Amino acid sequence: MTPFGARIRSLRQARGIALKQMAADLGVSSAYLSALEHGHRGRPSWLLLQRICGYLNIIWDDAEELAELAKLSHPRITIDTAGLTPKATLLANELSRRITELDDARLEQLLRLLRG
């Protein structure tokens, strides 16, 4: 599940909205909305993101946060280290190889370190 998908699911469930109902109201299939929530689909389009914000009555800072989560929630990423140092390439490859072994505490440590 992506950060965006988890947030959408949390907001939807907090409002007591069934996935099927929300999908129908947004004009998307329930399979697509489920895949978006579970991280099996890439980022939503800008238009769909705006429709979701309107549907869930999300405004201002919360809408900006959701848009940022959408940007950071592509389930399959590529890191281009061409032109970077060998250490940068090593880091990208090591993270790719070992990310499934990291628990939430270690992931949080790495995120804090990267965010400075």
PDB file as gemmi writes it, atoms N, CA and C in Angstrom:
CRYST1    1.000    1.000    1.000  90.00  90.00  90.00 P 1                      
ATOM      1  N   MET A   1       0.851  -1.175   0.000  1.00  0.00           N  
ATOM      2  CA  MET A   1       0.000   0.000   0.000  1.00  0.00           C  
ATOM      3  C   MET A   1       0.892   1.233   0.000  1.00  0.00           C  
ATOM      4  N   THR A   2       0.497   2.227  -0.757  1.00  0.00           N  
ATOM      5  CA  THR A   2       1.268   3.475  -0.820  1.00  0.00           C  
ATOM      6  C   THR A   2       0.763   4.448   0.247  1.00  0.00           C  
ATOM      7  N   PRO A   3       1.561   5.477   0.572  1.00  0.00           N  
ATOM      8  CA  PRO A   3       1.077   6.480   1.529  1.00  0.00           C  
ATOM      9  C   PRO A   3      -0.228   7.133   1.067  1.00  0.00           C  
ATOM     10  N   PHE A   4      -0.333   7.415  -0.226  1.00  0.00           N  
ATOM     11  CA  PHE A   4      -1.556   8.004  -0.769  1.00  0.00           C  
ATOM     12  C   PHE A   4      -2.734   7.041  -0.613  1.00  0.00           C  
ATOM     13  N   GLY A   5      -2.530   5.790  -0.984  1.00  0.00           N  
ATOM     14  CA  GLY A   5      -3.594   4.796  -0.882  1.00  0.00           C  
ATOM     15  C   GLY A   5      -4.064   4.604   0.545  1.00  0.00           C  
ATOM     16  N   ALA A   6      -3.119   4.555   1.469  1.00  0.00           N  
ATOM     17  CA  ALA A   6      -3.475   4.396   2.880  1.00  0.00           C  
ATOM     18  C   ALA A   6      -4.282   5.592   3.377  1.00  0.00           C  
ATOM     19  N   ARG A   7      -3.893   6.784   2.954  1.00  0.00           N  
ATOM     20  CA  ARG A   7      -4.608   7.995   3.390  1.00  0.00           C  
ATOM     21  C   ARG A   7      -6.016   8.044   2.815  1.00  0.00           C  
ATOM     22  N   ILE A   8      -6.164   7.725   1.539  1.00  0.00           N  
ATOM     23  CA  ILE A   8      -7.488   7.725   0.911  1.00  0.00           C  
ATOM     24  C   ILE A   8      -8.387   6.707   1.605  1.00  0.00           C  
ATOM     25  N   ARG A   9      -7.871   5.524   1.844  1.00  0.00           N  
ATOM     26  CA  ARG A   9      -8.657   4.482   2.507  1.00  0.00           C  
ATOM     27  C   ARG A   9      -9.074   4.942   3.902  1.00  0.00           C  
ATOM     28  N   SER A  10      -8.139   5.536   4.637  1.00  0.00           N  
ATOM     29  CA  SER A  10      -8.436   6.011   5.989  1.00  0.00           C  
ATOM     30  C   SER A  10      -9.530   7.084   5.966  1.00  0.00           C  
ATOM     31  N   LEU A  11      -9.408   8.037   5.057  1.00  0.00           N  
ATOM     32  CA  LEU A  11     -10.409   9.108   4.943  1.00  0.00           C  
ATOM     33  C   LEU A  11     -11.770   8.543   4.551  1.00  0.00           C  
ATOM     34  N   ARG A  12     -11.774   7.634   3.605  1.00  0.00           N  
ATOM     35  CA  ARG A  12     -13.025   7.028   3.143  1.00  0.00           C  
ATOM     36  C   ARG A  12     -13.704   6.260   4.274  1.00  0.00           C  
ATOM     37  N   GLN A  13     -12.939   5.442   4.978  1.00  0.00           N  
ATOM     38  CA  GLN A  13     -13.501   4.644   6.060  1.00  0.00           C  
ATOM     39  C   GLN A  13     -13.957   5.519   7.228  1.00  0.00           C  
ATOM     40  N   ALA A  14     -13.219   6.579   7.532  1.00  0.00           N  
ATOM     41  CA  ALA A  14     -13.603   7.484   8.619  1.00  0.00           C  
ATOM     42  C   ALA A  14     -14.945   8.157   8.338  1.00  0.00           C  
ATOM     43  N   ARG A  15     -15.253   8.324   7.060  1.00  0.00           N  
ATOM     44  CA  ARG A  15     -16.515   8.946   6.676  1.00  0.00           C  
ATOM     45  C   ARG A  15     -17.621   7.913   6.454  1.00  0.00           C  
ATOM     46  N   GLY A  16     -17.269   6.643   6.621  1.00  0.00           N  
ATOM     47  CA  GLY A  16     -18.258   5.581   6.463  1.00  0.00           C  
ATOM     48  C   GLY A  16     -18.710   5.364   5.028  1.00  0.00           C  
ATOM     49  N   ILE A  17     -17.817   5.630   4.094  1.00  0.00           N  
ATOM     50  CA  ILE A  17     -18.157   5.494   2.677  1.00  0.00           C  
ATOM     51  C   ILE A  17     -17.612   4.170   2.157  1.00  0.00           C  
ATOM     52  N   ALA A  18     -18.478   3.389   1.540  1.00  0.00           N  
ATOM     53  CA  ALA A  18     -18.052   2.122   0.944  1.00  0.00           C  
ATOM     54  C   ALA A  18     -17.223   2.400  -0.303  1.00  0.00           C  
ATOM     55  N   LEU A  19     -16.239   1.569  -0.548  1.00  0.00           N  
ATOM     56  CA  LEU A  19     -15.374   1.724  -1.707  1.00  0.00           C  
ATOM     57  C   LEU A  19     -16.201   1.759  -2.987  1.00  0.00           C  
ATOM     58  N   LYS A  20     -17.147   0.859  -3.099  1.00  0.00           N  
ATOM     59  CA  LYS A  20     -17.982   0.776  -4.301  1.00  0.00           C  
ATOM     60  C   LYS A  20     -18.764   2.076  -4.523  1.00  0.00           C  
ATOM     61  N   GLN A  21     -19.282   2.649  -3.442  1.00  0.00           N  
ATOM     62  CA  GLN A  21     -20.046   3.896  -3.541  1.00  0.00           C  
ATOM     63  C   GLN A  21     -19.155   5.051  -3.974  1.00  0.00           C  
ATOM     64  N   MET A  22     -17.980   5.155  -3.348  1.00  0.00           N  
ATOM     65  CA  MET A  22     -17.067   6.242  -3.691  1.00  0.00           C  
ATOM     66  C   MET A  22     -16.629   6.126  -5.145  1.00  0.00           C  
ATOM     67  N   ALA A  23     -16.311   4.920  -5.572  1.00  0.00           N  
ATOM     68  CA  ALA A  23     -15.900   4.716  -6.959  1.00  0.00           C  
ATOM     69  C   ALA A  23     -16.999   5.154  -7.916  1.00  0.00           C  
ATOM     70  N   ALA A  24     -18.233   4.742  -7.642  1.00  0.00           N  
ATOM     71  CA  ALA A  24     -19.350   5.116  -8.513  1.00  0.00           C  
ATOM     72  C   ALA A  24     -19.533   6.631  -8.542  1.00  0.00           C  
ATOM     73  N   ASP A  25     -19.444   7.260  -7.380  1.00  0.00           N  
ATOM     74  CA  ASP A  25     -19.612   8.715  -7.296  1.00  0.00           C  
ATOM     75  C   ASP A  25     -18.499   9.467  -8.015  1.00  0.00           C  
ATOM     76  N   LEU A  26     -17.301   8.890  -8.052  1.00  0.00           N  
ATOM     77  CA  LEU A  26     -16.169   9.528  -8.736  1.00  0.00           C  
ATOM     78  C   LEU A  26     -16.128   9.188 -10.226  1.00  0.00           C  
ATOM     79  N   GLY A  27     -16.918   8.204 -10.630  1.00  0.00           N  
ATOM     80  CA  GLY A  27     -16.932   7.809 -12.040  1.00  0.00           C  
ATOM     81  C   GLY A  27     -15.776   6.908 -12.426  1.00  0.00           C  
ATOM     82  N   VAL A  28     -15.274   6.138 -11.464  1.00  0.00           N  
ATOM     83  CA  VAL A  28     -14.222   5.161 -11.741  1.00  0.00           C  
ATOM     84  C   VAL A  28     -14.728   3.796 -11.291  1.00  0.00           C  
ATOM     85  N   SER A  29     -14.069   2.756 -11.729  1.00  0.00           N  
ATOM     86  CA  SER A  29     -14.488   1.421 -11.302  1.00  0.00           C  
ATOM     87  C   SER A  29     -14.024   1.163  -9.869  1.00  0.00           C  
ATOM     88  N   SER A  30     -14.760   0.300  -9.183  1.00  0.00           N  
ATOM     89  CA  SER A  30     -14.345  -0.053  -7.822  1.00  0.00           C  
ATOM     90  C   SER A  30     -13.021  -0.806  -7.855  1.00  0.00           C  
ATOM     91  N   ALA A  31     -12.760  -1.554  -8.924  1.00  0.00           N  
ATOM     92  CA  ALA A  31     -11.485  -2.255  -9.064  1.00  0.00           C  
ATOM     93  C   ALA A  31     -10.332  -1.251  -9.152  1.00  0.00           C  
ATOM     94  N   TYR A  32     -10.539  -0.164  -9.898  1.00  0.00           N  
ATOM     95  CA  TYR A  32      -9.500   0.855 -10.017  1.00  0.00           C  
ATOM     96  C   TYR A  32      -9.250   1.547  -8.676  1.00  0.00           C  
ATOM     97  N   LEU A  33     -10.329   1.935  -7.986  1.00  0.00           N  
ATOM     98  CA  LEU A  33     -10.159   2.614  -6.704  1.00  0.00           C  
ATOM     99  C   LEU A  33      -9.491   1.692  -5.691  1.00  0.00           C  
ATOM    100  N   SER A  34      -9.867   0.425  -5.690  1.00  0.00           N  
ATOM    101  CA  SER A  34      -9.222  -0.541  -4.797  1.00  0.00           C  
ATOM    102  C   SER A  34      -7.738  -0.667  -5.123  1.00  0.00           C  
ATOM    103  N   ALA A  35      -7.417  -0.756  -6.416  1.00  0.00           N  
ATOM    104  CA  ALA A  35      -6.015  -0.862  -6.822  1.00  0.00           C  
ATOM    105  C   ALA A  35      -5.230   0.391  -6.438  1.00  0.00           C  
ATOM    106  N   LEU A  36      -5.863   1.548  -6.528  1.00  0.00           N  
ATOM    107  CA  LEU A  36      -5.223   2.802  -6.128  1.00  0.00           C  
ATOM    108  C   LEU A  36      -4.952   2.799  -4.630  1.00  0.00           C  
ATOM    109  N   GLU A  37      -5.925   2.343  -3.844  1.00  0.00           N  
ATOM    110  CA  GLU A  37      -5.748   2.276  -2.392  1.00  0.00           C  
ATOM    111  C   GLU A  37      -4.667   1.280  -2.000  1.00  0.00           C  
ATOM    112  N   HIS A  38      -4.585   0.173  -2.702  1.00  0.00           N  
ATOM    113  CA  HIS A  38      -3.633  -0.879  -2.347  1.00  0.00           C  
ATOM    114  C   HIS A  38      -2.248  -0.699  -2.986  1.00  0.00           C  
ATOM    115  N   GLY A  39      -2.080   0.339  -3.780  1.00  0.00           N  
ATOM    116  CA  GLY A  39      -0.780   0.612  -4.375  1.00  0.00           C  
ATOM    117  C   GLY A  39      -0.471  -0.214  -5.605  1.00  0.00           C  
ATOM    118  N   HIS A  40      -1.499  -0.767  -6.227  1.00  0.00           N  
ATOM    119  CA  HIS A  40      -1.296  -1.552  -7.442  1.00  0.00           C  
ATOM    120  C   HIS A  40      -1.433  -0.695  -8.694  1.00  0.00           C  
ATOM    121  N   ARG A  41      -1.794   0.557  -8.517  1.00  0.00           N  
ATOM    122  CA  ARG A  41      -1.878   1.513  -9.613  1.00  0.00           C  
ATOM    123  C   ARG A  41      -0.959   2.673  -9.282  1.00  0.00           C  
ATOM    124  N   GLY A  42      -0.509   3.356 -10.307  1.00  0.00           N  
ATOM    125  CA  GLY A  42       0.369   4.501 -10.103  1.00  0.00           C  
ATOM    126  C   GLY A  42      -0.380   5.686  -9.525  1.00  0.00           C  
ATOM    127  N   ARG A  43       0.230   6.812  -9.610  1.00  0.00           N  
ATOM    128  CA  ARG A  43      -0.374   8.025  -9.080  1.00  0.00           C  
ATOM    129  C   ARG A  43      -1.680   8.338  -9.807  1.00  0.00           C  
ATOM    130  N   PRO A  44      -2.632   8.947  -9.090  1.00  0.00           N  
ATOM    131  CA  PRO A  44      -3.861   9.370  -9.773  1.00  0.00           C  
ATOM    132  C   PRO A  44      -3.575  10.599 -10.630  1.00  0.00           C  
ATOM    133  N   SER A  45      -4.399  10.813 -11.621  1.00  0.00           N  
ATOM    134  CA  SER A  45      -4.261  12.030 -12.426  1.00  0.00           C  
ATOM    135  C   SER A  45      -4.603  13.240 -11.564  1.00  0.00           C  
ATOM    136  N   TRP A  46      -4.171  14.402 -12.015  1.00  0.00           N  
ATOM    137  CA  TRP A  46      -4.484  15.639 -11.293  1.00  0.00           C  
ATOM    138  C   TRP A  46      -5.999  15.825 -11.187  1.00  0.00           C  
ATOM    139  N   LEU A  47      -6.698  15.523 -12.268  1.00  0.00           N  
ATOM    140  CA  LEU A  47      -8.154  15.665 -12.270  1.00  0.00           C  
ATOM    141  C   LEU A  47      -8.800  14.735 -11.243  1.00  0.00           C  
ATOM    142  N   LEU A  48      -8.383  13.474 -11.199  1.00  0.00           N  
ATOM    143  CA  LEU A  48      -8.948  12.540 -10.230  1.00  0.00           C  
ATOM    144  C   LEU A  48      -8.608  12.977  -8.807  1.00  0.00           C  
ATOM    145  N   LEU A  49      -7.405  13.448  -8.587  1.00  0.00           N  
ATOM    146  CA  LEU A  49      -7.016  13.939  -7.267  1.00  0.00           C  
ATOM    147  C   LEU A  49      -7.931  15.079  -6.837  1.00  0.00           C  
ATOM    148  N   GLN A  50      -8.231  15.998  -7.748  1.00  0.00           N  
ATOM    149  CA  GLN A  50      -9.129  17.109  -7.435  1.00  0.00           C  
ATOM    150  C   GLN A  50     -10.548  16.616  -7.149  1.00  0.00           C  
ATOM    151  N   ARG A  51     -11.000  15.616  -7.900  1.00  0.00           N  
ATOM    152  CA  ARG A  51     -12.342  15.056  -7.665  1.00  0.00           C  
ATOM    153  C   ARG A  51     -12.398  14.360  -6.306  1.00  0.00           C  
ATOM    154  N   ILE A  52     -11.322  13.649  -5.940  1.00  0.00           N  
ATOM    155  CA  ILE A  52     -11.271  12.984  -4.631  1.00  0.00           C  
ATOM    156  C   ILE A  52     -11.321  14.027  -3.513  1.00  0.00           C  
ATOM    157  N   CYS A  53     -10.551  15.089  -3.647  1.00  0.00           N  
ATOM    158  CA  CYS A  53     -10.547  16.148  -2.632  1.00  0.00           C  
ATOM    159  C   CYS A  53     -11.937  16.766  -2.489  1.00  0.00           C  
ATOM    160  N   GLY A  54     -12.581  17.031  -3.607  1.00  0.00           N  
ATOM    161  CA  GLY A  54     -13.930  17.589  -3.563  1.00  0.00           C  
ATOM    162  C   GLY A  54     -14.920  16.619  -2.942  1.00  0.00           C  
ATOM    163  N   TYR A  55     -14.824  15.371  -3.328  1.00  0.00           N  
ATOM    164  CA  TYR A  55     -15.741  14.351  -2.834  1.00  0.00           C  
ATOM    165  C   TYR A  55     -15.618  14.162  -1.324  1.00  0.00           C  
ATOM    166  N   LEU A  56     -14.387  14.172  -0.829  1.00  0.00           N  
ATOM    167  CA  LEU A  56     -14.149  13.974   0.595  1.00  0.00           C  
ATOM    168  C   LEU A  56     -14.136  15.291   1.373  1.00  0.00           C  
ATOM    169  N   ASN A  57     -14.419  16.404   0.647  1.00  0.00           N  
ATOM    170  CA  ASN A  57     -14.459  17.730   1.251  1.00  0.00           C  
ATOM    171  C   ASN A  57     -13.133  18.082   1.930  1.00  0.00           C  
ATOM    172  N   ILE A  58     -12.057  17.851   1.204  1.00  0.00           N  
ATOM    173  CA  ILE A  58     -10.711  18.135   1.693  1.00  0.00           C  
ATOM    174  C   ILE A  58     -10.270  19.469   1.091  1.00  0.00           C  
ATOM    175  N   ILE A  59      -9.851  20.395   1.940  1.00  0.00           N  
ATOM    176  CA  ILE A  59      -9.456  21.714   1.450  1.00  0.00           C  
ATOM    177  C   ILE A  59      -8.102  22.129   2.006  1.00  0.00           C  
ATOM    178  N   TRP A  60      -7.555  23.169   1.425  1.00  0.00           N  
ATOM    179  CA  TRP A  60      -6.336  23.841   1.830  1.00  0.00           C  
ATOM    180  C   TRP A  60      -5.160  22.929   2.133  1.00  0.00           C  
ATOM    181  N   ASP A  61      -4.663  22.985   3.360  1.00  0.00           N  
ATOM    182  CA  ASP A  61      -3.456  22.250   3.717  1.00  0.00           C  
ATOM    183  C   ASP A  61      -3.639  20.741   3.557  1.00  0.00           C  
ATOM    184  N   ASP A  62      -4.821  20.254   3.897  1.00  0.00           N  
ATOM    185  CA  ASP A  62      -5.065  18.819   3.755  1.00  0.00           C  
ATOM    186  C   ASP A  62      -5.030  18.386   2.294  1.00  0.00           C  
ATOM    187  N   ALA A  63      -5.533  19.250   1.410  1.00  0.00           N  
ATOM    188  CA  ALA A  63      -5.496  18.949  -0.028  1.00  0.00           C  
ATOM    189  C   ALA A  63      -4.054  18.967  -0.542  1.00  0.00           C  
ATOM    190  N   GLU A  64      -3.263  19.919  -0.052  1.00  0.00           N  
ATOM    191  CA  GLU A  64      -1.852  19.982  -0.444  1.00  0.00           C  
ATOM    192  C   GLU A  64      -1.106  18.746   0.055  1.00  0.00           C  
ATOM    193  N   GLU A  65      -1.404  18.316   1.281  1.00  0.00           N  
ATOM    194  CA  GLU A  65      -0.773  17.124   1.833  1.00  0.00           C  
ATOM    195  C   GLU A  65      -1.127  15.894   0.993  1.00  0.00           C  
ATOM    196  N   LEU A  66      -2.385  15.786   0.598  1.00  0.00           N  
ATOM    197  CA  LEU A  66      -2.815  14.652  -0.216  1.00  0.00           C  
ATOM    198  C   LEU A  66      -2.133  14.674  -1.587  1.00  0.00           C  
ATOM    199  N   ALA A  67      -1.996  15.860  -2.168  1.00  0.00           N  
ATOM    200  CA  ALA A  67      -1.305  15.985  -3.458  1.00  0.00           C  
ATOM    201  C   ALA A  67       0.163  15.579  -3.322  1.00  0.00           C  
ATOM    202  N   GLU A  68       0.785  15.968  -2.229  1.00  0.00           N  
ATOM    203  CA  GLU A  68       2.188  15.589  -1.990  1.00  0.00           C  
ATOM    204  C   GLU A  68       2.309  14.080  -1.798  1.00  0.00           C  
ATOM    205  N   LEU A  69       1.373  13.485  -1.058  1.00  0.00           N  
ATOM    206  CA  LEU A  69       1.380  12.032  -0.887  1.00  0.00           C  
ATOM    207  C   LEU A  69       1.226  11.325  -2.229  1.00  0.00           C  
ATOM    208  N   ALA A  70       0.388  11.877  -3.090  1.00  0.00           N  
ATOM    209  CA  ALA A  70       0.202  11.279  -4.418  1.00  0.00           C  
ATOM    210  C   ALA A  70       1.512  11.306  -5.205  1.00  0.00           C  
ATOM    211  N   LYS A  71       2.238  12.423  -5.114  1.00  0.00           N  
ATOM    212  CA  LYS A  71       3.523  12.529  -5.816  1.00  0.00           C  
ATOM    213  C   LYS A  71       4.531  11.505  -5.315  1.00  0.00           C  
ATOM    214  N   LEU A  72       4.473  11.221  -4.016  1.00  0.00           N  
ATOM    215  CA  LEU A  72       5.440  10.317  -3.394  1.00  0.00           C  
ATOM    216  C   LEU A  72       4.972   8.871  -3.332  1.00  0.00           C  
ATOM    217  N   SER A  73       3.921   8.553  -4.055  1.00  0.00           N  
ATOM    218  CA  SER A  73       3.308   7.236  -3.901  1.00  0.00           C  
ATOM    219  C   SER A  73       3.328   6.373  -5.150  1.00  0.00           C  
ATOM    220  N   HIS A  74       4.254   6.592  -6.027  1.00  0.00           N  
ATOM    221  CA  HIS A  74       4.342   5.696  -7.182  1.00  0.00           C  
ATOM    222  C   HIS A  74       4.909   4.372  -6.692  1.00  0.00           C  
ATOM    223  N   PRO A  75       4.174   3.262  -6.897  1.00  0.00           N  
ATOM    224  CA  PRO A  75       4.622   1.987  -6.323  1.00  0.00           C  
ATOM    225  C   PRO A  75       5.851   1.376  -6.999  1.00  0.00           C  
ATOM    226  N   ARG A  76       6.150   1.822  -8.199  1.00  0.00           N  
ATOM    227  CA  ARG A  76       7.329   1.298  -8.908  1.00  0.00           C  
ATOM    228  C   ARG A  76       8.161   2.476  -9.382  1.00  0.00           C  
ATOM    229  N   ILE A  77       9.308   2.620  -8.776  1.00  0.00           N  
ATOM    230  CA  ILE A  77      10.152   3.767  -9.114  1.00  0.00           C  
ATOM    231  C   ILE A  77      11.432   3.312  -9.805  1.00  0.00           C  
ATOM    232  N   THR A  78      12.049   4.236 -10.497  1.00  0.00           N  
ATOM    233  CA  THR A  78      13.348   4.010 -11.116  1.00  0.00           C  
ATOM    234  C   THR A  78      14.270   5.119 -10.629  1.00  0.00           C  
ATOM    235  N   ILE A  79      15.445   4.738 -10.216  1.00  0.00           N  
ATOM    236  CA  ILE A  79      16.425   5.729  -9.777  1.00  0.00           C  
ATOM    237  C   ILE A  79      17.552   5.754 -10.793  1.00  0.00           C  
ATOM    238  N   ASP A  80      17.712   6.890 -11.446  1.00  0.00           N  
ATOM    239  CA  ASP A  80      18.760   7.053 -12.443  1.00  0.00           C  
ATOM    240  C   ASP A  80      20.002   7.620 -11.765  1.00  0.00           C  
ATOM    241  N   THR A  81      21.023   6.799 -11.627  1.00  0.00           N  
ATOM    242  CA  THR A  81      22.256   7.256 -10.983  1.00  0.00           C  
ATOM    243  C   THR A  81      23.351   7.582 -12.000  1.00  0.00           C  
ATOM    244  N   ALA A  82      22.986   7.621 -13.269  1.00  0.00           N  
ATOM    245  CA  ALA A  82      23.970   7.980 -14.299  1.00  0.00           C  
ATOM    246  C   ALA A  82      24.531   9.365 -13.991  1.00  0.00           C  
ATOM    247  N   GLY A  83      25.827   9.470 -13.997  1.00  0.00           N  
ATOM    248  CA  GLY A  83      26.485  10.745 -13.733  1.00  0.00           C  
ATOM    249  C   GLY A  83      26.717  11.018 -12.261  1.00  0.00           C  
ATOM    250  N   LEU A  84      26.223  10.149 -11.394  1.00  0.00           N  
ATOM    251  CA  LEU A  84      26.456  10.317  -9.967  1.00  0.00           C  
ATOM    252  C   LEU A  84      27.669   9.488  -9.546  1.00  0.00           C  
ATOM    253  N   THR A  85      28.038   9.613  -8.316  1.00  0.00           N  
ATOM    254  CA  THR A  85      29.201   8.881  -7.817  1.00  0.00           C  
ATOM    255  C   THR A  85      28.889   7.392  -7.687  1.00  0.00           C  
ATOM    256  N   PRO A  86      29.928   6.568  -7.651  1.00  0.00           N  
ATOM    257  CA  PRO A  86      29.708   5.141  -7.422  1.00  0.00           C  
ATOM    258  C   PRO A  86      28.975   4.865  -6.107  1.00  0.00           C  
ATOM    259  N   LYS A  87      29.210   5.688  -5.085  1.00  0.00           N  
ATOM    260  CA  LYS A  87      28.516   5.493  -3.811  1.00  0.00           C  
ATOM    261  C   LYS A  87      27.011   5.709  -3.960  1.00  0.00           C  
ATOM    262  N   ALA A  88      26.609   6.660  -4.791  1.00  0.00           N  
ATOM    263  CA  ALA A  88      25.181   6.900  -5.018  1.00  0.00           C  
ATOM    264  C   ALA A  88      24.546   5.683  -5.687  1.00  0.00           C  
ATOM    265  N   THR A  89      25.241   5.119  -6.655  1.00  0.00           N  
ATOM    266  CA  THR A  89      24.737   3.918  -7.326  1.00  0.00           C  
ATOM    267  C   THR A  89      24.668   2.753  -6.352  1.00  0.00           C  
ATOM    268  N   LEU A  90      25.692   2.611  -5.524  1.00  0.00           N  
ATOM    269  CA  LEU A  90      25.701   1.556  -4.514  1.00  0.00           C  
ATOM    270  C   LEU A  90      24.519   1.709  -3.554  1.00  0.00           C  
ATOM    271  N   LEU A  91      24.275   2.927  -3.095  1.00  0.00           N  
ATOM    272  CA  LEU A  91      23.162   3.181  -2.186  1.00  0.00           C  
ATOM    273  C   LEU A  91      21.825   2.815  -2.840  1.00  0.00           C  
ATOM    274  N   ALA A  92      21.618   3.240  -4.064  1.00  0.00           N  
ATOM    275  CA  ALA A  92      20.353   2.947  -4.758  1.00  0.00           C  
ATOM    276  C   ALA A  92      20.152   1.440  -4.909  1.00  0.00           C  
ATOM    277  N   ASN A  93      21.189   0.745  -5.279  1.00  0.00           N  
ATOM    278  CA  ASN A  93      21.090  -0.702  -5.457  1.00  0.00           C  
ATOM    279  C   ASN A  93      20.904  -1.440  -4.132  1.00  0.00           C  
ATOM    280  N   GLU A  94      21.615  -1.010  -3.115  1.00  0.00           N  
ATOM    281  CA  GLU A  94      21.492  -1.648  -1.804  1.00  0.00           C  
ATOM    282  C   GLU A  94      20.080  -1.448  -1.237  1.00  0.00           C  
ATOM    283  N   LEU A  95      19.560  -0.252  -1.380  1.00  0.00           N  
ATOM    284  CA  LEU A  95      18.201   0.012  -0.913  1.00  0.00           C  
ATOM    285  C   LEU A  95      17.195  -0.840  -1.681  1.00  0.00           C  
ATOM    286  N   SER A  96      17.354  -0.921  -2.987  1.00  0.00           N  
ATOM    287  CA  SER A  96      16.461  -1.746  -3.803  1.00  0.00           C  
ATOM    288  C   SER A  96      16.503  -3.206  -3.371  1.00  0.00           C  
ATOM    289  N   ARG A  97      17.679  -3.693  -3.070  1.00  0.00           N  
ATOM    290  CA  ARG A  97      17.851  -5.094  -2.708  1.00  0.00           C  
ATOM    291  C   ARG A  97      17.327  -5.413  -1.310  1.00  0.00           C  
ATOM    292  N   ARG A  98      17.443  -4.457  -0.393  1.00  0.00           N  
ATOM    293  CA  ARG A  98      17.168  -4.777   1.013  1.00  0.00           C  
ATOM    294  C   ARG A  98      15.932  -4.116   1.596  1.00  0.00           C  
ATOM    295  N   ILE A  99      15.201  -3.343   0.838  1.00  0.00           N  
ATOM    296  CA  ILE A  99      14.075  -2.605   1.397  1.00  0.00           C  
ATOM    297  C   ILE A  99      13.025  -3.521   2.018  1.00  0.00           C  
ATOM    298  N   THR A 100      12.849  -4.706   1.483  1.00  0.00           N  
ATOM    299  CA  THR A 100      11.852  -5.633   2.039  1.00  0.00           C  
ATOM    300  C   THR A 100      12.259  -6.161   3.417  1.00  0.00           C  
ATOM    301  N   GLU A 101      13.517  -6.038   3.766  1.00  0.00           N  
ATOM    302  CA  GLU A 101      14.004  -6.521   5.063  1.00  0.00           C  
ATOM    303  C   GLU A 101      13.879  -5.467   6.172  1.00  0.00           C  
ATOM    304  N   LEU A 102      13.583  -4.227   5.809  1.00  0.00           N  
ATOM    305  CA  LEU A 102      13.568  -3.138   6.789  1.00  0.00           C  
ATOM    306  C   LEU A 102      12.222  -3.064   7.501  1.00  0.00           C  
ATOM    307  N   ASP A 103      12.266  -2.977   8.829  1.00  0.00           N  
ATOM    308  CA  ASP A 103      11.028  -2.834   9.593  1.00  0.00           C  
ATOM    309  C   ASP A 103      10.637  -1.349   9.641  1.00  0.00           C  
ATOM    310  N   ASP A 104       9.472  -1.063  10.188  1.00  0.00           N  
ATOM    311  CA  ASP A 104       8.971   0.312  10.212  1.00  0.00           C  
ATOM    312  C   ASP A 104       9.898   1.269  10.957  1.00  0.00           C  
ATOM    313  N   ALA A 105      10.486   0.808  12.047  1.00  0.00           N  
ATOM    314  CA  ALA A 105      11.384   1.680  12.812  1.00  0.00           C  
ATOM    315  C   ALA A 105      12.595   2.082  11.977  1.00  0.00           C  
ATOM    316  N   ARG A 106      13.180   1.128  11.273  1.00  0.00           N  
ATOM    317  CA  ARG A 106      14.353   1.423  10.437  1.00  0.00           C  
ATOM    318  C   ARG A 106      13.958   2.315   9.254  1.00  0.00           C  
ATOM    319  N   LEU A 107      12.807   2.055   8.670  1.00  0.00           N  
ATOM    320  CA  LEU A 107      12.334   2.901   7.569  1.00  0.00           C  
ATOM    321  C   LEU A 107      12.139   4.335   8.053  1.00  0.00           C  
ATOM    322  N   GLU A 108      11.586   4.501   9.241  1.00  0.00           N  
ATOM    323  CA  GLU A 108      11.376   5.844   9.797  1.00  0.00           C  
ATOM    324  C   GLU A 108      12.720   6.536  10.033  1.00  0.00           C  
ATOM    325  N   GLN A 109      13.701   5.798  10.516  1.00  0.00           N  
ATOM    326  CA  GLN A 109      15.047   6.371  10.716  1.00  0.00           C  
ATOM    327  C   GLN A 109      15.626   6.871   9.394  1.00  0.00           C  
ATOM    328  N   LEU A 110      15.513   6.045   8.377  1.00  0.00           N  
ATOM    329  CA  LEU A 110      16.043   6.432   7.070  1.00  0.00           C  
ATOM    330  C   LEU A 110      15.306   7.645   6.491  1.00  0.00           C  
ATOM    331  N   LEU A 111      13.995   7.664   6.660  1.00  0.00           N  
ATOM    332  CA  LEU A 111      13.216   8.810   6.168  1.00  0.00           C  
ATOM    333  C   LEU A 111      13.621  10.106   6.873  1.00  0.00           C  
ATOM    334  N   ARG A 112      13.795  10.028   8.204  1.00  0.00           N  
ATOM    335  CA  ARG A 112      14.227  11.215   8.951  1.00  0.00           C  
ATOM    336  C   ARG A 112      15.594  11.681   8.488  1.00  0.00           C  
ATOM    337  N   LEU A 113      16.504  10.752   8.264  1.00  0.00           N  
ATOM    338  CA  LEU A 113      17.840  11.081   7.804  1.00  0.00           C  
ATOM    339  C   LEU A 113      17.793  11.764   6.430  1.00  0.00           C  
ATOM    340  N   LEU A 114      17.008  11.214   5.524  1.00  0.00           N  
ATOM    341  CA  LEU A 114      16.924  11.766   4.174  1.00  0.00           C  
ATOM    342  C   LEU A 114      16.216  13.110   4.121  1.00  0.00           C  
ATOM    343  N   ARG A 115      15.281  13.310   5.006  1.00  0.00           N  
ATOM    344  CA  ARG A 115      14.533  14.565   5.015  1.00  0.00           C  
ATOM    345  C   ARG A 115      15.269  15.670   5.744  1.00  0.00           C  
ATOM    346  N   GLY A 116      16.343  15.302   6.440  1.00  0.00           N  
ATOM    347  CA  GLY A 116      17.215  16.263   7.113  1.00  0.00           C  
ATOM    348  C   GLY A 116      16.545  16.911   8.242  1.00  0.00           C  
TER     349      GLY A 116                                                      
END                                                                             
